[in-house]
Amino acid sequence: MYSELPEVLWASTGYRIKQLDKYQEFGQLRNMIVHFAAPAFDASTETLKFAFEVLDPIVRDVWGESFVEYSSYWDEVIISDGYLREQLETQSIQVHPETQKLMESP
């Protein structure tokens, strides 16, 4: 189950999710959607928050890199046109400093 994943991750790897509260908040939204009780919220913003505030730090801690480095495989211009950076700034989403540098590089 989604709620058990942080403990399974810790038990199997010794890694603890740093933003556990944000992980759990996203899980609550997920559960509402799955059970057909979707609240009024901006799914794209919540997904970006989860990706950059929860998942990116995990990827950085485990593999020493960001998933942003691979985004051009799926969308060649998402970084170069500044759209992603603009969305993150507009929504005040926290981004790891190293990931921020990647998005600012030409």
Number of C-alpha atoms within 10 A of each C-alpha: 6 11 11 8 11 18 14 14 13 12 11 9 10 10 15 14 19 14 14 12 11 16 20 14 13 17 15 14 17 15 14 13 12 10 9 9 11 12 10 6 9 8 11 10 16 16 12 18 22 19 17 20 19 21 19 20 22 20 13 15 13 11 10 9 16 21 16 17 12 11 13 13 9 8 10 11 13 15 20 15 10 12 12 16 17 12 14 17 12 10 12 11 18 14 19 14 9 12 18 15 11 13 17 12 8 7
